Amino acid sequence: MTSDLRGGVALVTGASQGIGAAIALALADAGMTVWMVARTADVLERAAADVGPSARPFAADLTDPVARAALVDAVAAEGRALDVLVHNAGIIHLGRTDEASEDEFREQVEVNVLAPYALTRACLAQLRERQGQIVFINSSAGKTANPGVGQFAATQHAVRAIADSLRAEINADGVRVTVIHPGRTASPRQATIHAIENRPYAPEHLMQPSDVATVVLVALRLPRTAEVTEIAIRPMLKS
């Protein structure tokens, strides 16, 4: 039997657009209540409207400890502990080592590494209670660091290490941890990256956010006799 997600509670960060919005919609379609978290309230509200009555939009900057605590308290206040935590929020700054800003590196570490690490810690009691699941949406840069993305790749390698260690610590409590490494996926972020790289943006040639959401659901629904630890997915058409 597959794991049944119906009636469960999920939290998705970076849920206002792109991959995060697609994952939130897929989890809602699977019968879950979905807490959708992002920094920009108006964009988040529109995404939540697309998801429907199962959505719980919560605008927050997850680098802020007060905002993180308020989010976890809000989830707990509904009376149902968390079953699924999906880390999708993140930022990227491009630049070669001799040009990239140390301030930009610091910001990426704060958003991409420290915030999900701290949120995971804050949610662990609920996830242990429900024998829940944690998904880190990483990047192909979390496996290979190409020129110009050293800072971002370092944060993704760090998150992968955190996930691997966490998995070894909490599998015995019945909690599964999965890392997804998507390649280039059609999204507002990817459009910006293409512009910076001075490359034409053809979203139809990239993976779609719904492709990543489908993979996430497959991992979450896997029978409890197994665990997906890591998945790498790429666009079929290579640039």
N, C-alpha and C positions, 0 to 999 in steps of 0.2 A: 504494500500500500504506500502511496505517496503521502508526504506531509500535507495536511489540510490547512490552508491559510485562513479559511473562512472564520469570521468572528474574532480574528486576532487584531493586534494593534501594531502598526509600523510607524517608524520615524524616518523620514528621508531628508537629508540636508542638500542644499543647492537645488531645491525642488521647483524653482520658479520657471525654469526653461530647460531646453535640451534634454540630456540624459535623465536628469533628476525628475523633471516633469513627467517624462515617459514612464519611469519606474513607479512614480506615485500613482499614475493612472492605471498601470498594470496591476499594482497591488490592490487598489480599490476595486477593480474589475474582478479580482480574485476573492473579494469579500472582506477585505480588511478595512479598518478605520486607519486613515493615514495622516499623520502629523507631517505637514509640509513646511519646511523651514528654509528661509532665504533672507537676505538683508533688505531687499527692495520691496516694500510692502505692496505697492500698487501692482507690480508685475506678478508678485506672488498671489495676490487676490484673484487676478485673471486666470492664473494656472489652476488655482483651487476651484474656481467656478467650472472649469472644464472637467475636473475630476468629479465634482458633484457633492452630494450630502455627506459622503464618507470622508471628505477632506477636513482637516483641522489646520488652517494656515496659521503660522506663527512667525512673524517677522522678528529676526534677531541677528545680531553680529556674534557669532559663536566664539570669537576671540575674547569676548567679554565674559568673565566668570559669573557676573550677576545675571546676564542674559541666559547663560547656560543653565544656571540653577533655576531660573524662572521657568525655562522650558521643561526641565525634568519634573519640577513641581506640578506644572500644568498637566503633563501626561498622567502623573500619579493621581491627580485630583479627580480624574474621570473614573477612577476605581478599577481600572484594568491595567495590569502591568504590561510592559513592552515585550512583544514577541520578535520583532525584526527591527534592526537598526541598520540603515544604509547610509554610509558616508560618501557623499558625492560632491560636496562643496569644495571649491578650490580655486586658486588663481595661478596664472602663469605669466612670467616675464621672460622674454627672450633676450639673448645677448651672449656674445663670446666672453670668455673669462677675462680678457684684458679690457673689456668694455662694460661689462655688466656691473650694476650698482650694488654695493653691499646693503644699502637700505632696502632695495627690492628683494634681495636674497632673504633678509631678515623678515620681511613681510610674508614671503612665501612659506618660510618655516613656521611662522605664527599661524597662518591660515591653514596650510596644508598638512601640518604635522601636529603642532601643539593643540589646536582646537579639536580635531577628531580624537586625539589621545585623551584629552580631558573629558570630552563628552562620553566617550566609551566608559571611562572610569565612573562617571556619574550615573550611567545607566546599567552598570554591571549587576547591581542587586536585583533590578527588575528582570533582566535577561536571565539571570540564574534561576529566579523564581519560576519563569516560564519555560526554561530550557530553550531559550531563544536562539536567534541567528544574527550574525553580524556580517555585513558585506561592505568591503572597501572598494569603491570604484577608483582604481588606480590609473594607469596609463601605460602605453607601450614604452614610455620613457622610464617606467619603473623596472624595466628589464634591460634596456639598452640606452645609453646616454650618447646622443648624437651631438655634433657641433652646434653650439648656440643655445643649448637647453640644459647646460650643466647644473645650474641652480635648481631648476624645476625638477630635473631628473634626480637630483640628490634628495629632494623632499619625497619623491615617489619611492625611491629605494628605502628611505627611512620608514615610510608607512608600511611597506612590505615587511620590513624587519619587525615592526611593532605587531603586525597581524600574525606573523609566524610565531613569535614569542607568546602572544596572547592565546593563540590556538592551543599551544602546548600546555598553557596554564589552566584553561577553562573547559577543554574537551571533557574532562572527567566530571564536570558539572552538567554535562548534556548540552553545552552551548557550542554551536558550529561557527567557524570563521572562514569566510571566502574572500579571495582577492580577485577582482576582474581587471584585466589589462586591455582596454579597448584601444584600437588604432584610431585613425582619424575618423571622427563622427560628425555628421552634419549638425551644426549648432551655431549659435551666435558667437561663441568663443572661437570656433574653428574659422568662421568667416573673418574674424579679426586677425587671427594668426596668418591666414592666407594674405590678407592685405599687408601685414607687416613684412611678409616674405616676398611681396610683390608677385604673387601667383594668382592666376584666375581661380575663383571659387566656384566649383561645380558640385553642389551638394548631392546631386543624383549619382555621382561617382564615389561617394563616401558611404560608410555605414550610416544607418539611420538610428536615432535614439531608441526607437522601438525594438531594433535588433538587440541592443544592449539590455533593454528591459526584459526581453524574452529569455535571454541567457540567465539573468538574475532569477527569474521565476523558476526556471528549470533547476537551478542550484538549490533554491529554497524548498522546492517540492520533492527533492530527492528523498527516498526512504531513509529512515534514521539508522539503517544499517551501514550507511556510507556518508561521506562528506566530500564535497568539492572544495579543495584547498585553493586552487588557482586556475584561472582560465584566461588565455590570451585569444583575442578575436581581432580580425583585420578586415579591411574592405576587400571585396573580391577583385575590384579593379585597382591595380597598383599604379601609382603616379611615377 
